[in-house]
Each structure stands twice: as structure tokens, then as C-alpha cells.
Amino acid sequence: MNDPEIFLQAMRYIGAGLAVIGVAGAGAGIGVVVGGAVQAMSRNPDYTPTIQTNMILGIAFAEAVAIYALAVALIILFV
Amino acid sequence: MTTHTHSEKPRRRGFWRWVWVGLMILGGLMAFNVGGYWGGIWKPVSPAVVLPAEQAWPGWYLLPPGILFAEGIPFTNTMFSVFLASLILFGITFLVVQPFVRGGKEVPSGFYQVVEVAVEFFWNVAQGAAGKWAKAIFPFTMTIFLYVLTVNLFKLLPIHETIGYAKEAHGTVQGYATVPILGGAVHLLDGSHPYDAAAEGETHEAEAAEHGGEGYWNSPEPCHNCEIVPTFRGAATDLNFTASLALITMIMVQVFGMRALGPGYFSKFINLKTIINKPFFGLMDFIVGILELISELAKVLSFSLRLFGVIFAGTLLLAILGSLTVVFIPGFLVGLELFVGIIQAYVFSTLALTFMSQATAAHHGDEH
């Protein structure tokens, strides 16, 4: 606590840790997307290519939110 | 003849398999510094993570200092990979695709087949999404896909973020001692000698000022606290690259909207038509138009941050895990990063296609 530089660095680590909590939401989102896609594919295997493409797009959208959190954490840590 | 080659093939693959396994074991042993040859250069070095792009080599400028800006425009290490990607794509165009198109052969062969499969796949997707505007939109999305894909695949090159010039380490970056070889022309970082500021004190400060005067380590003497600034770094780890791609994409979305719907396209954003004859719902439409404008700006942000974040986080993961475990895990992670790079290129181009085809379609304001 006596060294302000070390205190600041500790606060940075805590902030980065708090920032990546947002990743949890993206995990749940990807789970929902893939769960729905697997159900759809098992009911209608003929449409697997279409469903798969849309599933990957949906995953990318959900993942983007996690990536924002990660980008914030990286910026806190390294800038 | 064919049966002969078939029987020949598995034996050769079996031989090389053992060579690779042997090399992996040798690499692992060297990483734990068995033998101690050349100090600890085989030992993994914890990465120097720097977010902004750095100058690819001291004295390399796109625009030398003093011409337009006092500091000049440095030729950064991410620009290097952008130029290399452009070169490769030009090479494929003029050496593979052009000769085939000009040659008039019916059956494609060799590398051209790969190009054709990719182009045909995207052409079908574009036609499904954009209809009659596919012909105008397709070249743009295809270019984005190939460009981002090429840039992302550079992660597989061994020179990626490993070769560069040595620089005095500052701030939180962990510096290492170097081992000069070839008469001091080349320095290798010594993983077993990390710089410890508390133990070594300020004794190397004067030495560093003497040998590292021009911003890099330029002497045959070993450096005690150096980091490597890579000459070659993935372009998508630079926010400038992704943001410029995103800006170009969103501007082209507006251009395609203009071309398809004329000046009426902009009534999507500033909607004053319905405000006169239907005061309440007209006002609602106006506010929705403002929201549309904001979401258009947010798309630039999400486009650029998505690509940047995924690729930078991947590079960071590879660097950190590569410094913890040496031989086995990073191989699988490179495979994962390869997959992620392809997916991100696909997502970028598909989203661009979706936004463009949405812009060319008539929006709700015109129907009532």
C-alpha cells in the first residue's frame, strides 16, 4: 500500500478481472445458440448446412460481446 | 505403376512421422536446457505484449520525418504483413487466375481449383442474400474475405512475432539478457537470464545509453535487459487495420444503398416525410431514423473490435501458453487459431454482405 505504483498495478489486475466477467454471458449465449442448432439439425438433418452457417454467425455475434470485455481487459492491462 | 506409388506412400509418411516426433522431443529437451548449449536460448521467453504497432525496423519510414509531419509516418510491423498479404493476393491473381482465364482451358487444375471452390461458394451465398445486386456486391465481400483470411493465416509463419530488433526493455515488459552469435550481428534472447531490477540495480543504465543510443541495441556486446520488437506482426492485432476495414465497409454499405434507392435511401436516417401528415407516428419515425444512424455507427465499432479482439486475444494466448508449455500444447492452439482466423474472415465478409443487401432492399418507410 505504501508504493503507489504497485497499488495501481494491483488495481489494474482487479479491474481486468472484473471486466472479463462479461464473458459469462457470451458463454450462456453460445450454449443457447448451439443447443438450438443441434435440436434443429436432429429434427431436420437435410438443412444441416444452412443451420450450421447460421449457427456459426450466431456464435460469432455472441462471441463478439465476450471479445469486447476481453478487449477492455487487455487495454486495462497493457495500455 | 499406380499400385507401386500406393505401396510406396505409407512407408514414407511413417518415416517422416518419426523424424517429427524426434524433433519435438529434442525441442522439449532443449527448452529445459539439457546440454546448456548457447546458454538458455531454447528456453521460452515470456512475451512482451504491446498493443500499438511499432516501427518494423529502426529507420524504416513510410514518410520520412520532416516532410509533412515532424515525426514522420513510421513503417510499422503490422503494415509489413498488410503489404505482404497484398503481394500474395496480387500474385495469386496474376500468376494463377489470369493465366487460366486467358488460357481458355475447360477443366481447372492445381491451385486454381481451390480459388474456384472458394469463389463459387461465396458467389452462391451472395446470390442468395443480395439477388440482382449480387454482381455489384460480390467483388467487395470476396476481397474482404481473401484479404482478412490471408492476413490471419500469417500466424502460421515461423517469423510471426519472433524475429525483430532488440530494444532496451521499459516499464512492465520483462527484459532478458541476449546471446550474440555470428560475431555480434545477431542476438538471441536468453530465456534463463531474465532481467531482475532489484538484483542488478542501476549498473547497466550507462551501458544501455551507450549501445542503445538510436532506440535499438546496436553493438556486438550482450545486452542485459532487452526485448524484441517484432519486424513482422499480424495485421489484425492492430486496431487501425480493422477499423479502416470496418469504415470502408460501412461507407460502401451507404454507397450501395444510394445506388439502389437513390437519394431516398437517406430518408432511412432523417425521416421527415411522414412527420407532416401523421404528426405522432411521423415523430416516432424520425426518432427511429436517428436510432438507425446510431446503430450504423455502432456497426463500425463492433466490426473493428470483433476482428481485433479475437485475433489479438489469440496471439496473446499463443504467446503466454507458449512460454508456459513449450512443445505440445501450442501446436493444438495454432490449429485452433487457424480455425478462428478462417471463421472471423468468413464472419466479416458475411456480415458485410448482409448489411449491403439490407441497404439495397427498399425499407419500410417507402411502403406506407
Interface residues (C-beta under 8 A of the other chain):
Chain A: Q9 I56 L57 A60 E63 A64 I67 Y68 L70 A71 L74 I75 L77 F78 V79
Chain B: V49 V50 L51 T172 S302 L305 R306 F308 G309 V310 F312 A313 L316 I343 Q344 Y346 V347 T350 L351
